[in-house]
Amino acid sequence: MELGCEPVRLWNVAENEDSAVAAGPRAVRGLATYAADAGRSRGRAFAEAPCPMRTPFQRDRDRIVHATAFRRLTYKTQVFLLHEGDHFRTRLTHTLEVSQIARSMARLLQLDEDLAEALALAHDLGHPPFGHAGERALNEVMAAYGGFDHNAQSFKVVTALERKYAAFDGLNLTFETLEGLAKHNGPLAPAGTSPGHHDVLRAVIEPAGLTDTLQLDLYASAEAQVASIADDIAYNNHDIDDGLRAGLIDIAELADVPFVGGFVRALGGPASDMDRGRMIYEVNRRLITVMIDDVVAESRKRLARTGAQSADDVRHAGEAVVAFSDERRAELKGLRAYLFRTVYRHQRVMHEMGNAERIVRELFARFMADATSLPGWRSRAFVGMADRERAERIADFIAGMTDRYAVAEHRRLFDATPDLR
């Protein structure tokens, strides 16, 4: 149970940096000087009594795991739709893989594992149903209202849309966790200079009163950078795995693909007598190991080169301190090009995703045209709203849907629903 207190607006960084607002269990010993220090967290938007059992970052992690949006990830698409098989990744299993990789790298770099884990667990909370197909459709229908971006939606989920606590909306996460979510893809370009997700992000950060506090033009903590690159490692590897299991690619092809080909050949390639399932697993586990090793080695070089001695030094480093080496980045670029051609743009996948996009677009159009068609209290609350506010509320509602709920809603409202099979 959370130990509550009367909420007080904080976000005065100078006052909170050395305060006891984050008091509780002492931060883990043995962390690098450039690691985020849980014992000196910059605090939360609303003051709360410290937890006697957990650091602030551990508390953030627990709040994320208990969030409704986190549970919904179970039935949200990663690449392959749920009906296509029990062993393909979902948005939840992807998130857990990112978390595991992030913790491993944080430990090797002597960073705060709990902050890295919290960020990994929260990074996809705002993802809509049907993976990137759902995001494309929502961004398209929301173009006239500012657009849609799943990273921005994740930030909105934890600052406004989760409603569990009596004293505030959202999860009231620490500055460091919110900063990492806002800068999942690096510093934000100045307002109006970069169309797309940066502008959408700024539009959800501003209502939370954090535009200046989060120092959006600076880099995030090393822990946030670890969580971000762990995301890249996870999806590169599990998309190979899922593509092989789906029959969209095969071992023989992979032998000539940048980066992964060397691992396939080392195991004997298509001529090997190794069981196919074992070979798939061996390739993936070796890929993950090598990627982690590369990131850790390159990051140690960058940290030494920048001379970072504190978390603020990392923010002001002028470059990412957690990264792949140039050689590995070039290899991964070739691998991604192969995956786009053979998996993400495969005719079968594109057909399914086209149907999924249609479901999202038609739901949005129906709800906008007739607010009374919305289920439950929304059918009354959304009536009479200005178009922009109603569009944003409807986008929030659709983004929170699982794949199966989106299909069920479409069947409720339309005579014919695309068969996602």
C-alpha distance (Angstrom), angle and dihedral (degrees) to the residues before:
residue distance angle dihedral
M1 . . .
E2 3.80 . .
L3 3.80 117.3 .
G4 3.79 103.6 -131.5
C5 3.77 134.6 -164.1
E6 3.77 136.3 178.5
P7 3.83 106.0 -62.0
V8 3.79 116.2 -115.8
R9 3.77 124.8 -177.7
L10 3.80 109.5 -114.5
W11 3.81 127.5 164.9
N12 3.74 93.5 129.4
V13 3.78 93.1 131.1
A14 3.78 96.2 -170.4
E15 3.80 92.1 55.6
N16 3.79 95.9 43.7
E17 3.78 100.9 43.9
D18 3.80 94.0 84.8
S19 3.78 99.7 22.2
A20 3.76 130.4 110.8
V21 3.80 91.8 -115.5
A22 3.80 89.5 111.5
A23 3.78 95.5 40.2
G24 3.76 118.1 139.8
P25 3.80 131.2 92.7
R26 3.78 111.9 9.5
A27 3.79 116.8 -101.2
V28 3.80 116.5 -97.2
R29 3.77 113.4 -80.3
G30 3.78 120.7 -124.9
L31 3.81 97.3 42.9
A32 3.78 119.9 141.3
T33 3.78 118.0 -101.8
Y34 3.83 89.3 -113.6
A35 3.81 92.3 56.6
A36 3.79 121.7 105.4
D37 3.80 109.1 -96.1
A38 3.80 112.7 -136.6
G39 3.79 89.7 -164.4
R40 3.82 90.0 60.6
S41 3.79 100.0 39.2
R42 3.79 114.2 156.7
G43 3.76 88.5 -122.8
R44 3.79 138.1 -126.6
A45 3.78 134.7 -63.1
F46 3.81 88.8 -110.1
A47 3.80 119.4 37.4
E48 3.79 115.2 -117.8
A49 3.76 132.5 179.1
P50 3.82 110.1 -97.8
C51 3.77 119.7 -101.5
P52 3.83 111.5 -114.3
M53 3.82 92.7 -148.0
R54 3.80 105.8 40.3
T55 3.77 139.6 46.1
P56 3.82 116.1 -121.1
F57 3.81 91.1 -100.9
Q58 3.80 92.5 50.3
R59 3.78 87.9 50.8
D60 3.82 90.3 51.9
R61 3.79 90.4 51.0
D62 3.80 91.9 51.6
R63 3.79 93.0 48.5
I64 3.79 90.4 51.9
V65 3.81 93.2 50.0
H66 3.81 90.5 50.8
A67 3.82 93.7 47.8
T68 3.79 119.1 115.0
A69 3.81 89.8 -130.4
F70 3.80 90.0 58.0
R71 3.80 92.9 55.5
R72 3.78 90.9 50.1
L73 3.80 90.3 61.6
T74 3.81 86.8 77.6
Y75 3.80 90.3 75.6
K76 3.79 100.8 34.9
T77 3.80 122.6 103.4
Q78 3.79 124.3 -110.6
V79 3.84 100.4 -178.3
F80 3.81 104.9 -45.2
L81 3.79 121.7 52.8
L82 3.79 118.5 -112.6
H83 3.80 96.8 -108.6
E84 3.81 91.9 58.3
G85 3.80 94.1 77.5
D86 3.78 146.0 -39.4
H87 3.81 95.2 -114.3
F88 3.79 101.0 56.3
R89 3.80 118.2 102.7
T90 3.76 119.7 -94.8
R91 3.77 123.9 -161.2
L92 3.82 87.8 -96.3
T93 3.81 97.7 51.3
H94 3.81 88.6 46.3
T95 3.80 89.1 52.9
L96 3.80 91.9 50.8
E97 3.81 91.0 50.2
V98 3.81 90.4 50.5
S99 3.81 88.9 50.3
Q100 3.79 93.3 51.7
I101 3.80 92.9 48.7
A102 3.81 92.1 45.6
R103 3.79 92.3 52.6
S104 3.80 91.3 49.1
M105 3.80 93.5 52.4
A106 3.80 93.4 42.0
R107 3.81 89.9 54.4
L108 3.81 92.4 49.6
L109 3.82 91.5 49.2
Q110 3.83 92.7 44.6
L111 3.80 92.6 -116.8
D112 3.80 129.7 143.3
E113 3.81 103.0 -79.6
D114 3.79 93.5 -164.7
L115 3.81 93.9 58.9
A116 3.81 91.6 45.8
E117 3.80 89.6 49.4
A118 3.82 93.8 47.6
L119 3.80 90.8 52.6
A120 3.79 92.4 47.0
L121 3.81 91.3 50.8
A122 3.82 92.9 48.6
H123 3.79 101.7 41.1
D124 3.82 96.5 93.7
L125 3.82 101.4 32.9
G126 3.81 90.2 113.9
H127 3.79 97.2 49.2
P128 3.83 111.7 126.4
P129 3.82 124.5 -135.5
F130 3.81 120.1 -73.5
G131 3.80 96.0 32.4
H132 3.79 118.9 -108.4
A133 3.80 90.5 -11.7
G134 3.80 89.1 65.4
E135 3.79 90.4 46.2
R136 3.82 92.3 51.0
A137 3.80 91.0 50.4
L138 3.81 93.8 47.9
N139 3.79 92.0 47.0
E140 3.80 89.3 51.1
V141 3.81 96.1 50.8
M142 3.81 91.7 41.3
A143 3.82 94.1 50.2
A144 3.79 91.8 103.8
Y145 3.82 90.4 50.2
G146 3.79 101.5 47.2
G147 3.81 102.1 -74.0
F148 3.79 132.5 -101.3
D149 3.81 132.3 -95.0
H150 3.79 126.0 175.6
N151 3.82 93.7 -140.3
A152 3.78 90.0 55.3
Q153 3.79 89.3 46.4
S154 3.81 91.1 53.0
F155 3.81 88.4 55.4
K156 3.80 90.2 48.0
V157 3.80 91.4 50.5
V158 3.81 93.9 56.4
T159 3.82 96.0 40.3
A160 3.81 101.5 40.3
L161 3.80 120.8 -7.0
E162 3.80 101.1 60.0
R163 3.79 105.5 80.6
K164 3.79 111.7 -173.1
Y165 3.78 106.6 116.7
A166 3.79 128.0 76.6
A167 3.79 94.7 -140.2
F168 3.81 103.2 47.3
D169 3.80 147.3 6.2
G170 3.79 118.7 -109.6
L171 3.79 125.5 22.6
N172 3.82 98.0 -68.1
L173 3.80 92.1 -130.2
T174 3.79 123.9 -175.6
F175 3.78 123.9 -87.2
E176 3.81 90.5 -108.7
T177 3.81 94.2 55.3
L178 3.80 93.7 45.4
E179 3.79 90.2 47.3
G180 3.80 90.9 53.1
L181 3.80 92.4 49.9
A182 3.80 92.9 48.3
K183 3.81 91.7 49.1
H184 3.81 98.7 39.1
N185 3.80 88.5 130.7
G186 3.80 96.2 35.1
P187 3.81 134.3 -89.6
L188 3.79 116.5 -16.1
A189 3.78 119.9 -113.2
P190 3.83 116.0 -119.1
A191 3.79 114.0 -78.0
G192 3.79 113.8 -79.5
T193 3.82 95.4 10.1
S194 3.81 98.0 89.8
P195 3.80 118.4 43.2
G196 3.77 118.6 -151.2
H197 3.76 129.9 34.6
H198 3.84 96.6 2.0
D199 3.79 91.8 61.2
V200 3.81 91.7 44.7
L201 3.80 89.7 50.3
R202 3.78 92.8 50.2
A203 3.80 89.1 50.6
V204 3.82 91.9 59.7
I205 3.81 95.8 38.0
E206 3.81 93.2 55.1
P207 3.86 96.8 61.3
A208 3.80 88.3 51.8
G209 3.81 88.2 58.7
L210 3.79 92.5 -122.8
T211 3.81 105.2 112.5
D212 3.81 94.5 107.7
T213 3.79 97.3 28.3
L214 3.80 95.4 58.5
Q215 3.83 93.4 52.9
L216 3.78 91.1 -137.9
D217 3.80 95.3 -166.9
L218 3.82 92.0 62.1
Y219 3.79 129.6 76.6
A220 3.78 120.3 -98.5
S221 3.79 125.1 -116.3
A222 3.78 120.8 -67.4
E223 3.82 87.4 -108.4
A224 3.81 90.3 58.3
Q225 3.79 90.6 48.6
V226 3.80 89.3 51.2
A227 3.82 91.4 52.4
S228 3.79 90.9 49.6
I229 3.80 95.8 50.8
A230 3.82 90.3 42.8
D231 3.81 85.5 60.8
D232 3.82 89.4 56.1
I233 3.80 92.4 47.9
A234 3.79 93.1 48.6
Y235 3.80 98.7 49.3
N236 3.80 95.0 42.0
N237 3.78 90.1 55.8
H238 3.78 102.4 38.1
D239 3.80 91.9 45.7
I240 3.80 88.2 58.9
D241 3.80 89.2 48.3
D242 3.81 94.1 47.0
G243 3.81 92.1 43.9
L244 3.80 90.5 54.1
R245 3.79 92.9 47.1
A246 3.81 90.9 48.3
G247 3.81 91.2 52.6
L248 3.81 92.9 -120.6
I249 3.80 91.4 120.5
D250 3.78 132.4 17.3
I251 3.78 138.4 -151.7
A252 3.81 92.9 -104.4
E253 3.80 91.2 59.7
L254 3.79 93.3 46.6
A255 3.79 92.3 59.3
D256 3.82 88.9 76.7
V257 3.81 98.6 38.7
P258 3.83 118.6 110.5
F259 3.80 114.8 -94.8
V260 3.82 97.7 -8.7
G261 3.82 93.6 58.6
G262 3.80 93.9 73.2
F263 3.80 91.8 56.7
V264 3.79 92.6 48.9
R265 3.81 91.7 50.1
A266 3.82 91.5 47.1
L267 3.81 88.1 59.0
G268 3.80 92.4 51.0
G269 3.79 98.2 -91.8
P270 3.80 121.1 -127.0
A271 3.83 90.0 -26.5
S272 3.79 91.9 62.0
D273 3.79 118.0 113.4
M274 3.82 89.8 -144.0
D275 3.79 115.4 124.2
R276 3.83 108.0 -95.2
G277 3.81 94.0 -126.4
R278 3.80 91.5 51.8
M279 3.79 91.4 48.4
I280 3.80 91.9 51.8
Y281 3.78 90.5 51.7
E282 3.82 93.6 44.8
V283 3.79 92.0 51.8
N284 3.80 92.6 49.6
R285 3.77 97.5 46.2
R286 3.80 91.5 48.9
L287 3.79 91.2 48.0
I288 3.81 91.8 52.2
T289 3.80 91.9 48.1
V290 3.80 93.2 50.7
M291 3.81 92.9 45.5
I292 3.80 92.6 51.0
D293 3.80 91.0 46.6
D294 3.81 90.8 50.5
V295 3.81 93.7 49.3
V296 3.79 93.0 47.4
A297 3.82 93.4 48.4
E298 3.82 93.6 46.1
S299 3.81 92.4 44.4
R300 3.80 92.3 52.4
K301 3.81 88.7 53.1
R302 3.80 91.9 49.6
L303 3.77 93.9 46.7
A304 3.79 89.9 50.9
R305 3.81 92.1 46.5
T306 3.80 94.3 50.0
G307 3.79 91.8 43.9
A308 3.82 90.9 -137.1
Q309 3.80 110.6 -176.7
S310 3.80 99.6 168.4
A311 3.78 142.0 26.6
D312 3.80 88.9 -101.3
D313 3.81 89.8 54.1
V314 3.80 87.1 57.2
R315 3.82 90.0 51.9
H316 3.81 91.5 51.3
A317 3.82 96.3 40.5
G318 3.82 92.7 107.9
E319 3.80 91.2 -134.4
A320 3.77 139.4 49.2
V321 3.80 110.7 -81.2
V322 3.82 92.4 -163.2
A323 3.79 112.1 60.9
F324 3.78 149.0 123.1
S325 3.77 118.9 -92.8
D326 3.82 115.8 -100.2
E327 3.80 90.4 -108.2
R328 3.78 94.1 51.5
R329 3.80 92.3 43.9
A330 3.81 90.4 55.6
E331 3.81 91.2 49.6
L332 3.79 91.6 48.8
K333 3.80 90.7 50.3
G334 3.81 88.2 58.6
L335 3.80 91.2 46.6
R336 3.81 91.9 50.6
A337 3.80 91.1 50.4
Y338 3.80 88.8 53.3
L339 3.81 92.7 48.9
F340 3.81 91.9 49.1
R341 3.78 90.8 52.0
T342 3.79 98.6 43.4
V343 3.83 105.6 28.0
Y344 3.81 115.6 15.9
R345 3.82 93.6 39.8
H346 3.79 96.9 35.6
Q347 3.81 111.8 133.3
R348 3.80 92.2 -119.7
V349 3.79 93.7 50.7
M350 3.80 93.2 43.6
H351 3.82 91.4 51.2
E352 3.79 91.9 52.8
M353 3.78 92.6 44.1
G354 3.80 91.3 49.1
N355 3.79 89.7 56.7
A356 3.80 90.5 46.5
E357 3.81 91.4 51.7
R358 3.79 89.3 51.3
I359 3.82 90.8 55.0
V360 3.81 92.0 52.2
R361 3.81 94.5 45.3
E362 3.80 93.4 48.0
L363 3.80 93.5 47.1
F364 3.80 90.7 51.6
A365 3.80 93.3 47.4
R366 3.80 92.6 48.1
F367 3.81 94.2 48.8
M368 3.81 91.7 46.8
A369 3.81 92.7 49.2
D370 3.79 94.8 44.6
A371 3.81 117.9 20.4
T372 3.82 89.8 -176.1
S373 3.82 88.5 69.0
L374 3.81 89.1 68.5
P375 3.81 113.8 102.0
G376 3.80 125.2 -109.3
W377 3.79 123.2 -16.8
R378 3.82 92.2 -9.6
S379 3.80 90.9 72.0
R380 3.80 87.6 66.9
A381 3.80 102.7 29.8
F382 3.82 96.4 52.2
V383 3.81 95.5 49.8
G384 3.81 111.7 107.5
M385 3.80 95.8 13.3
A386 3.79 118.7 139.1
D387 3.80 111.7 -97.5
R388 3.81 96.4 -107.7
E389 3.79 95.4 49.0
R390 3.80 91.7 45.4
A391 3.82 90.8 48.6
E392 3.81 91.1 51.5
R393 3.81 92.5 47.9
I394 3.80 91.5 48.2
A395 3.81 91.2 48.2
D396 3.82 88.9 51.5
F397 3.80 89.6 50.8
I398 3.81 94.8 48.5
A399 3.82 93.0 43.2
G400 3.80 89.0 55.8
M401 3.80 93.0 53.8
T402 3.77 122.6 105.9
D403 3.81 117.5 -133.0
R404 3.77 93.1 -102.5
Y405 3.81 94.2 46.9
A406 3.81 91.2 51.2
V407 3.81 89.7 52.2
A408 3.82 91.1 47.3
E409 3.80 92.0 50.4
H410 3.80 91.0 49.3
R411 3.81 90.9 51.0
R412 3.79 89.7 49.7
L413 3.79 92.4 54.5
F414 3.80 105.6 31.9
D415 3.79 135.5 53.3
A416 3.81 93.0 -135.7
T417 3.80 127.7 34.4
P418 3.82 122.9 -172.1
D419 3.78 111.8 -102.4
L420 3.79 105.0 -121.7
R421 3.79 97.0 -155.1
